[in-house]
Amino acid sequence: MPVPKRKTSKSRRDMRQSTKFIRPQAVATCKQCNEPTLPHQVCVECGYYKGRKVINTKNERGMQRMQTRTAAAQRAAEKNKSGAHDDHGHSHDDGHDHSAHE
Ligand SMILES: [Zn+2]
């Protein structure tokens, strides 16, 4: 019959026991915005960790997307403006066709 070669040390025994019981989820509070967060993890609300900005939040990413989109739209509008100067009649015709479709 197989037998353990060594006695289980207190350390090993206690480490095993540490997974035996249900404990409440550890909760920390963000020092930046006082929102509840998980310990040792970046705050989802403000993107801060250890008093330093680490990631962009979902809102900020949305804002950035909006800004890049508007910038692209402006660039496209400027391009269209200069393009319309070249052949005005063609661009006008295009717009009319599109509205008729819908
Ligand atoms: Zn925060």
Residues whose N, C-alpha, C, O or C-beta is under 5 A from the ligand:
A	BS01	ZN	C30 Q32 C33 E35 C43 E45 C46 G47
